Amino acid sequence: MSGSRPMESRVGRTKQRYGENGERLVAGVVPLSADKKRVMVVQSTRRGGWVLPKGGWETDEKTAQDAAVREAWEEAGIVCRVLRDLGSIQEMRKAEQVTEQAPKALYHFFDATVEKEERQWPEMHKRGRKWMFYAEAIVAFKDRPELIEALNRSDISR
C-alpha cells in the first residue's frame, strides 16, 4: 500500500489555507482502533510529547477531510476510514504558546478507524507512534485543550 502513497511529506506553508481572521486552517483525525478502545498518537516534532495526527489544510486539497487523511499517512503511517466529522475547534492554547512557528489555528477533526498500519511512512524517522487508551491520552494532551476536545467528541471508549 505504501507504494501507492507518497513517501515524502509535504513541508512549508506556501500552500497553507487561512481562515477569515488569519488563523491557520488545520485538519486532523482522531484515529481509533477497530474496537474504539485506543487512539493512535504521534510524537510532536516541535514540543515533544504526544499529539493527534494533524497539519495544515492546503490549497490543492478540496476538503479538510482530504488534508486530515493525508496528515494521518504522513505523520503516523496509517490508512484510515473516516467515520464522521467532529467539527471545528477554536484555538485554545494560551497566548504564550502561540508563536510564529506555531501560529493561531482553527482545527477541524474527523473521527476515524485505523484500517492499516504501514511499516514505513514519510515521517517515520522523526516521529514515533503508539496506541493509548483514553485516560493515557488525556494526560498526554494536558497542555493541548484542542486535542482533548477532539478526543472527547470522538467515539473512543472512556
Helices and strands as residue ranges (DSSP letters): G 2-4, E 24-32, E 38-43, E 50-51, E 54-56, H 64-76, E 78-90, G 95-97, E 105-117, E 129-133, H 134-140, H 145-153
